[in-house]
Amino acid sequence: MENNHTLTIGTKITITGVENVLTMTDKLVEVALADNVLALYGAGFTPLHLSVEEGKMVLSGSVSSLKYARAAGKEPFWKRLVK
């Protein structure tokens, strides 16, 4: 099964594929995706809609940068076997 997410930045910021919200401040939003953590940096972040059941988050605010990081504990299967 393929895990997908989308990130749309416009007048609103829409993220799909959200499994959990890790951090939510007016300057930083971190969300857990299936295999990654997405961090959005900026200003004025305000949640407009969140539904983990739908896997969707909608925000207002201004994004200055973003970063993806591999989620902790989500190593590929073959790497766990070799340890």
ROPA-178038 format. One record per atom (N, C-alpha, C, O): atom name; residue in one letter; x, y, z; residue number from 1. Coordinates in steps of 0.1 Angstrom, whole numbers. Layout:
BEGIN
site atom:CA, res:A, u:X, v:Y, w:Z, n:NUM
...
***
This chain:
BEGIN
site atom:N, res:M, u:8, v:-12, w:0, n:1
site atom:CA, res:M, u:0, v:0, w:0, n:1
site atom:C, res:M, u:9, v:12, w:0, n:1
site atom:O, res:M, u:18, v:13, w:8, n:1
site atom:N, res:E, u:6, v:22, w:-8, n:2
site atom:CA, res:E, u:13, v:34, w:-10, n:2
site atom:C, res:E, u:7, v:45, w:0, n:2
site atom:O, res:E, u:-5, v:47, w:0, n:2
site atom:N, res:N, u:16, v:52, w:7, n:3
site atom:CA, res:N, u:12, v:62, w:16, n:3
site atom:C, res:N, u:14, v:76, w:9, n:3
site atom:O, res:N, u:25, v:79, w:6, n:3
site atom:N, res:N, u:4, v:83, w:8, n:4
site atom:CA, res:N, u:4, v:96, w:1, n:4
site atom:C, res:N, u:0, v:107, w:10, n:4
site atom:O, res:N, u:-8, v:105, w:19, n:4
site atom:N, res:H, u:5, v:119, w:7, n:5
site atom:CA, res:H, u:1, v:131, w:14, n:5
site atom:C, res:H, u:2, v:142, w:4, n:5
site atom:O, res:H, u:9, v:141, w:-6, n:5
site atom:N, res:T, u:-5, v:153, w:6, n:6
site atom:CA, res:T, u:-4, v:165, w:-2, n:6
site atom:C, res:T, u:-2, v:177, w:7, n:6
site atom:O, res:T, u:-6, v:177, w:19, n:6
site atom:N, res:L, u:5, v:187, w:2, n:7
site atom:CA, res:L, u:7, v:200, w:9, n:7
site atom:C, res:L, u:3, v:211, w:-1, n:7
site atom:O, res:L, u:10, v:212, w:-12, n:7
site atom:N, res:T, u:-7, v:219, w:2, n:8
site atom:CA, res:T, u:-11, v:230, w:-7, n:8
site atom:C, res:T, u:-9, v:243, w:0, n:8
site atom:O, res:T, u:-15, v:244, w:11, n:8
site atom:N, res:I, u:-1, v:252, w:-5, n:9
site atom:CA, res:I, u:1, v:265, w:1, n:9
site atom:C, res:I, u:-5, v:275, w:-8, n:9
site atom:O, res:I, u:0, v:277, w:-19, n:9
site atom:N, res:G, u:-15, v:283, w:-2, n:10
site atom:CA, res:G, u:-21, v:294, w:-10, n:10
site atom:C, res:G, u:-27, v:303, w:1, n:10
site atom:O, res:G, u:-20, v:307, w:10, n:10
site atom:N, res:T, u:-39, v:307, w:-1, n:11
site atom:CA, res:T, u:-46, v:316, w:9, n:11
site atom:C, res:T, u:-48, v:308, w:22, n:11
site atom:O, res:T, u:-49, v:313, w:32, n:11
site atom:N, res:K, u:-49, v:294, w:20, n:12
site atom:CA, res:K, u:-50, v:285, w:31, n:12
site atom:C, res:K, u:-39, v:275, w:29, n:12
site atom:O, res:K, u:-35, v:272, w:18, n:12
site atom:N, res:I, u:-35, v:268, w:40, n:13
site atom:CA, res:I, u:-25, v:258, w:39, n:13
site atom:C, res:I, u:-33, v:245, w:42, n:13
site atom:O, res:I, u:-39, v:243, w:53, n:13
site atom:N, res:T, u:-32, v:235, w:33, n:14
site atom:CA, res:T, u:-40, v:223, w:34, n:14
site atom:C, res:T, u:-30, v:211, w:34, n:14
site atom:O, res:T, u:-21, v:211, w:25, n:14
site atom:N, res:I, u:-30, v:203, w:44, n:15
site atom:CA, res:I, u:-22, v:191, w:44, n:15
site atom:C, res:I, u:-30, v:179, w:45, n:15
site atom:O, res:I, u:-39, v:178, w:54, n:15
site atom:N, res:T, u:-28, v:169, w:37, n:16
site atom:CA, res:T, u:-35, v:156, w:38, n:16
site atom:C, res:T, u:-26, v:145, w:41, n:16
site atom:O, res:T, u:-13, v:147, w:39, n:16
site atom:N, res:G, u:-31, v:134, w:46, n:17
site atom:CA, res:G, u:-22, v:123, w:50, n:17
site atom:C, res:G, u:-17, v:125, w:64, n:17
site atom:O, res:G, u:-8, v:118, w:69, n:17
site atom:N, res:V, u:-23, v:134, w:72, n:18
site atom:CA, res:V, u:-20, v:136, w:86, n:18
site atom:C, res:V, u:-24, v:125, w:95, n:18
site atom:O, res:V, u:-36, v:121, w:95, n:18
site atom:N, res:E, u:-14, v:120, w:102, n:19
site atom:CA, res:E, u:-18, v:109, w:112, n:19
site atom:C, res:E, u:-18, v:115, w:126, n:19
site atom:O, res:E, u:-25, v:109, w:135, n:19
site atom:N, res:N, u:-11, v:126, w:129, n:20
site atom:CA, res:N, u:-11, v:132, w:142, n:20
site atom:C, res:N, u:-5, v:146, w:142, n:20
site atom:O, res:N, u:3, v:148, w:133, n:20
site atom:N, res:V, u:-9, v:154, w:150, n:21
site atom:CA, res:V, u:-3, v:168, w:151, n:21
site atom:C, res:V, u:7, v:167, w:163, n:21
site atom:O, res:V, u:2, v:165, w:175, n:21
site atom:N, res:L, u:19, v:170, w:161, n:22
site atom:CA, res:L, u:29, v:169, w:171, n:22
site atom:C, res:L, u:32, v:182, w:178, n:22
site atom:O, res:L, u:33, v:183, w:191, n:22
site atom:N, res:T, u:32, v:193, w:171, n:23
site atom:CA, res:T, u:34, v:206, w:176, n:23
site atom:C, res:T, u:25, v:216, w:169, n:23
site atom:O, res:T, u:24, v:215, w:156, n:23
site atom:N, res:M, u:19, v:226, w:176, n:24
site atom:CA, res:M, u:11, v:236, w:169, n:24
site atom:C, res:M, u:13, v:249, w:177, n:24
site atom:O, res:M, u:8, v:251, w:188, n:24
site atom:N, res:T, u:21, v:258, w:171, n:25
site atom:CA, res:T, u:22, v:271, w:177, n:25
site atom:C, res:T, u:20, v:281, w:165, n:25
site atom:O, res:T, u:17, v:277, w:154, n:25
site atom:N, res:D, u:20, v:294, w:168, n:26
site atom:CA, res:D, u:18, v:304, w:157, n:26
site atom:C, res:D, u:30, v:305, w:148, n:26
site atom:O, res:D, u:29, v:311, w:137, n:26
site atom:N, res:K, u:42, v:299, w:151, n:27
site atom:CA, res:K, u:53, v:299, w:143, n:27
site atom:C, res:K, u:58, v:285, w:138, n:27
site atom:O, res:K, u:67, v:285, w:129, n:27
site atom:N, res:L, u:53, v:275, w:144, n:28
site atom:CA, res:L, u:57, v:261, w:140, n:28
site atom:C, res:L, u:46, v:251, w:141, n:28
site atom:O, res:L, u:38, v:251, w:150, n:28
site atom:N, res:V, u:45, v:243, w:130, n:29
site atom:CA, res:V, u:35, v:233, w:130, n:29
site atom:C, res:V, u:42, v:220, w:125, n:29
site atom:O, res:V, u:49, v:220, w:115, n:29
site atom:N, res:E, u:42, v:209, w:134, n:30
site atom:CA, res:E, u:48, v:197, w:130, n:30
site atom:C, res:E, u:37, v:186, w:130, n:30
site atom:O, res:E, u:29, v:185, w:140, n:30
site atom:N, res:V, u:36, v:179, w:119, n:31
site atom:CA, res:V, u:26, v:168, w:117, n:31
site atom:C, res:V, u:33, v:155, w:114, n:31
site atom:O, res:V, u:42, v:155, w:106, n:31
site atom:N, res:A, u:27, v:144, w:119, n:32
site atom:CA, res:A, u:32, v:131, w:116, n:32
site atom:C, res:A, u:25, v:126, w:104, n:32
site atom:O, res:A, u:12, v:126, w:104, n:32
site atom:N, res:L, u:32, v:122, w:94, n:33
site atom:CA, res:L, u:27, v:116, w:82, n:33
site atom:C, res:L, u:30, v:101, w:83, n:33
site atom:O, res:L, u:36, v:97, w:93, n:33
site atom:N, res:A, u:27, v:93, w:73, n:34
site atom:CA, res:A, u:29, v:78, w:74, n:34
site atom:C, res:A, u:44, v:75, w:76, n:34
site atom:O, res:A, u:47, v:66, w:85, n:34
site atom:N, res:D, u:53, v:81, w:69, n:35
site atom:CA, res:D, u:67, v:78, w:70, n:35
site atom:C, res:D, u:76, v:89, w:73, n:35
site atom:O, res:D, u:88, v:88, w:74, n:35
site atom:N, res:N, u:70, v:101, w:75, n:36
site atom:CA, res:N, u:78, v:113, w:78, n:36
site atom:C, res:N, u:71, v:122, w:88, n:36
site atom:O, res:N, u:60, v:120, w:92, n:36
site atom:N, res:V, u:79, v:132, w:92, n:37
site atom:CA, res:V, u:74, v:143, w:100, n:37
site atom:C, res:V, u:76, v:155, w:91, n:37
site atom:O, res:V, u:87, v:158, w:87, n:37
site atom:N, res:L, u:65, v:163, w:90, n:38
site atom:CA, res:L, u:65, v:175, w:82, n:38
site atom:C, res:L, u:65, v:187, w:92, n:38
site atom:O, res:L, u:56, v:188, w:100, n:38
site atom:N, res:A, u:75, v:196, w:91, n:39
site atom:CA, res:A, u:76, v:208, w:99, n:39
site atom:C, res:A, u:74, v:220, w:90, n:39
site atom:O, res:A, u:82, v:222, w:81, n:39
site atom:N, res:L, u:65, v:228, w:94, n:40
site atom:CA, res:L, u:63, v:241, w:87, n:40
site atom:C, res:L, u:67, v:252, w:96, n:40
site atom:O, res:L, u:63, v:253, w:108, n:40
site atom:N, res:Y, u:75, v:261, w:91, n:41
site atom:CA, res:Y, u:80, v:273, w:98, n:41
site atom:C, res:Y, u:74, v:285, w:92, n:41
site atom:O, res:Y, u:73, v:286, w:80, n:41
site atom:N, res:G, u:70, v:295, w:100, n:42
site atom:CA, res:G, u:64, v:307, w:94, n:42
site atom:C, res:G, u:59, v:316, w:105, n:42
site atom:O, res:G, u:65, v:317, w:116, n:42
site atom:N, res:A, u:47, v:322, w:102, n:43
site atom:CA, res:A, u:41, v:331, w:112, n:43
site atom:C, res:A, u:26, v:331, w:111, n:43
site atom:O, res:A, u:21, v:329, w:100, n:43
site atom:N, res:G, u:19, v:333, w:122, n:44
site atom:CA, res:G, u:5, v:335, w:122, n:44
site atom:C, res:G, u:-3, v:322, w:119, n:44
site atom:O, res:G, u:-14, v:323, w:115, n:44
site atom:N, res:F, u:3, v:310, w:123, n:45
site atom:CA, res:F, u:-4, v:298, w:120, n:45
site atom:C, res:F, u:-16, v:297, w:130, n:45
site atom:O, res:F, u:-15, v:299, w:142, n:45
site atom:N, res:T, u:-28, v:295, w:124, n:46
site atom:CA, res:T, u:-40, v:293, w:131, n:46
site atom:C, res:T, u:-48, v:281, w:125, n:46
site atom:O, res:T, u:-50, v:281, w:113, n:46
site atom:N, res:P, u:-51, v:271, w:133, n:47
site atom:CA, res:P, u:-59, v:260, w:128, n:47
site atom:C, res:P, u:-73, v:264, w:124, n:47
site atom:O, res:P, u:-80, v:270, w:131, n:47
site atom:N, res:L, u:-77, v:259, w:112, n:48
site atom:CA, res:L, u:-90, v:262, w:107, n:48
site atom:C, res:L, u:-99, v:249, w:107, n:48
site atom:O, res:L, u:-111, v:249, w:109, n:48
site atom:N, res:H, u:-92, v:238, w:104, n:49
site atom:CA, res:H, u:-99, v:225, w:104, n:49
site atom:C, res:H, u:-89, v:214, w:107, n:49
site atom:O, res:H, u:-78, v:214, w:101, n:49
site atom:N, res:L, u:-92, v:204, w:115, n:50
site atom:CA, res:L, u:-84, v:193, w:118, n:50
site atom:C, res:L, u:-93, v:181, w:119, n:50
site atom:O, res:L, u:-102, v:181, w:127, n:50
site atom:N, res:S, u:-90, v:170, w:111, n:51
site atom:CA, res:S, u:-97, v:158, w:113, n:51
site atom:C, res:S, u:-87, v:147, w:110, n:51
site atom:O, res:S, u:-83, v:144, w:99, n:51
site atom:N, res:V, u:-82, v:140, w:121, n:52
site atom:CA, res:V, u:-73, v:129, w:120, n:52
site atom:C, res:V, u:-80, v:117, w:113, n:52
site atom:O, res:V, u:-73, v:110, w:106, n:52
site atom:N, res:E, u:-93, v:116, w:115, n:53
site atom:CA, res:E, u:-100, v:105, w:108, n:53
site atom:C, res:E, u:-99, v:107, w:93, n:53
site atom:O, res:E, u:-98, v:97, w:86, n:53
site atom:N, res:E, u:-101, v:119, w:88, n:54
site atom:CA, res:E, u:-99, v:122, w:74, n:54
site atom:C, res:E, u:-85, v:123, w:70, n:54
site atom:O, res:E, u:-82, v:122, w:58, n:54
site atom:N, res:G, u:-76, v:125, w:80, n:55
site atom:CA, res:G, u:-62, v:128, w:76, n:55
site atom:C, res:G, u:-59, v:141, w:70, n:55
site atom:O, res:G, u:-51, v:143, w:62, n:55
site atom:N, res:K, u:-67, v:151, w:75, n:56
site atom:CA, res:K, u:-67, v:165, w:69, n:56
site atom:C, res:K, u:-65, v:176, w:79, n:56
site atom:O, res:K, u:-72, v:175, w:89, n:56
site atom:N, res:M, u:-57, v:185, w:76, n:57
site atom:CA, res:M, u:-55, v:197, w:84, n:57
site atom:C, res:M, u:-55, v:209, w:75, n:57
site atom:O, res:M, u:-48, v:209, w:65, n:57
site atom:N, res:V, u:-62, v:220, w:79, n:58
site atom:CA, res:V, u:-62, v:232, w:72, n:58
site atom:C, res:V, u:-58, v:243, w:81, n:58
site atom:O, res:V, u:-63, v:244, w:92, n:58
site atom:N, res:L, u:-49, v:252, w:77, n:59
site atom:CA, res:L, u:-44, v:263, w:85, n:59
site atom:C, res:L, u:-44, v:276, w:78, n:59
site atom:O, res:L, u:-45, v:276, w:65, n:59
site atom:N, res:S, u:-44, v:287, w:85, n:60
site atom:CA, res:S, u:-41, v:300, w:79, n:60
site atom:C, res:S, u:-27, v:304, w:84, n:60
site atom:O, res:S, u:-23, v:298, w:94, n:60
site atom:N, res:G, u:-21, v:313, w:77, n:61
site atom:CA, res:G, u:-7, v:317, w:81, n:61
site atom:C, res:G, u:2, v:318, w:69, n:61
site atom:O, res:G, u:-2, v:316, w:58, n:61
site atom:N, res:S, u:14, v:322, w:72, n:62
site atom:CA, res:S, u:24, v:324, w:62, n:62
site atom:C, res:S, u:36, v:314, w:64, n:62
site atom:O, res:S, u:42, v:314, w:75, n:62
site atom:N, res:V, u:39, v:306, w:54, n:63
site atom:CA, res:V, u:50, v:296, w:55, n:63
site atom:C, res:V, u:63, v:303, w:49, n:63
site atom:O, res:V, u:63, v:308, w:38, n:63
site atom:N, res:S, u:73, v:302, w:57, n:64
site atom:CA, res:S, u:86, v:307, w:53, n:64
site atom:C, res:S, u:95, v:296, w:49, n:64
site atom:O, res:S, u:104, v:298, w:40, n:64
site atom:N, res:S, u:94, v:284, w:55, n:65
site atom:CA, res:S, u:102, v:272, w:51, n:65
site atom:C, res:S, u:95, v:260, w:56, n:65
site atom:O, res:S, u:86, v:260, w:65, n:65
site atom:N, res:L, u:99, v:248, w:50, n:66
site atom:CA, res:L, u:94, v:235, w:55, n:66
site atom:C, res:L, u:105, v:225, w:55, n:66
site atom:O, res:L, u:115, v:227, w:47, n:66
site atom:N, res:K, u:103, v:215, w:62, n:67
site atom:CA, res:K, u:113, v:204, w:63, n:67
site atom:C, res:K, u:106, v:191, w:66, n:67
site atom:O, res:K, u:97, v:190, w:74, n:67
site atom:N, res:Y, u:111, v:181, w:59, n:68
site atom:CA, res:Y, u:107, v:167, w:61, n:68
site atom:C, res:Y, u:118, v:160, w:69, n:68
site atom:O, res:Y, u:130, v:161, w:66, n:68
site atom:N, res:A, u:114, v:151, w:78, n:69
site atom:CA, res:A, u:123, v:143, w:86, n:69
site atom:C, res:A, u:117, v:129, w:87, n:69
site atom:O, res:A, u:105, v:128, w:90, n:69
site atom:N, res:R, u:125, v:119, w:86, n:70
site atom:CA, res:R, u:120, v:105, w:88, n:70
site atom:C, res:R, u:115, v:104, w:102, n:70
site atom:O, res:R, u:122, v:108, w:112, n:70
site atom:N, res:A, u:104, v:98, w:103, n:71
site atom:CA, res:A, u:97, v:96, w:116, n:71
site atom:C, res:A, u:106, v:86, w:125, n:71
site atom:O, res:A, u:111, v:76, w:119, n:71
site atom:N, res:A, u:108, v:89, w:137, n:72
site atom:CA, res:A, u:116, v:80, w:146, n:72
site atom:C, res:A, u:109, v:67, w:147, n:72
site atom:O, res:A, u:97, v:66, w:148, n:72
site atom:N, res:G, u:117, v:56, w:147, n:73
site atom:CA, res:G, u:112, v:43, w:148, n:73
site atom:C, res:G, u:106, v:37, w:135, n:73
site atom:O, res:G, u:99, v:26, w:136, n:73
site atom:N, res:K, u:108, v:44, w:124, n:74
site atom:CA, res:K, u:102, v:39, w:112, n:74
site atom:C, res:K, u:113, v:35, w:102, n:74
site atom:O, res:K, u:113, v:38, w:90, n:74
site atom:N, res:E, u:123, v:28, w:107, n:75
site atom:CA, res:E, u:134, v:23, w:98, n:75
site atom:C, res:E, u:128, v:13, w:88, n:75
site atom:O, res:E, u:119, v:5, w:91, n:75
site atom:N, res:P, u:134, v:12, w:77, n:76
site atom:CA, res:P, u:130, v:1, w:67, n:76
site atom:C, res:P, u:132, v:-13, w:74, n:76
site atom:O, res:P, u:141, v:-15, w:82, n:76
site atom:N, res:F, u:123, v:-22, w:70, n:77
site atom:CA, res:F, u:123, v:-35, w:75, n:77
site atom:C, res:F, u:136, v:-42, w:75, n:77
site atom:O, res:F, u:141, v:-48, w:84, n:77
site atom:N, res:W, u:143, v:-41, w:63, n:78
site atom:CA, res:W, u:156, v:-48, w:62, n:78
site atom:C, res:W, u:167, v:-43, w:71, n:78
site atom:O, res:W, u:175, v:-51, w:75, n:78
site atom:N, res:K, u:167, v:-30, w:74, n:79
site atom:CA, res:K, u:176, v:-24, w:83, n:79
site atom:C, res:K, u:174, v:-30, w:98, n:79
site atom:O, res:K, u:184, v:-32, w:105, n:79
site atom:N, res:R, u:162, v:-32, w:102, n:80
site atom:CA, res:R, u:159, v:-37, w:115, n:80
site atom:C, res:R, u:164, v:-52, w:116, n:80
site atom:O, res:R, u:168, v:-56, w:126, n:80
site atom:N, res:L, u:163, v:-59, w:105, n:81
site atom:CA, res:L, u:167, v:-73, w:105, n:81
site atom:C, res:L, u:183, v:-74, w:106, n:81
site atom:O, res:L, u:188, v:-84, w:112, n:81
site atom:N, res:V, u:190, v:-65, w:100, n:82
site atom:CA, res:V, u:204, v:-66, w:100, n:82
site atom:C, res:V, u:211, v:-62, w:113, n:82
site atom:O, res:V, u:222, v:-66, w:116, n:82
site atom:N, res:K, u:204, v:-55, w:122, n:83
site atom:CA, res:K, u:210, v:-50, w:135, n:83
site atom:C, res:K, u:214, v:-61, w:143, n:83
site atom:O, res:K, u:219, v:-59, w:154, n:83
***
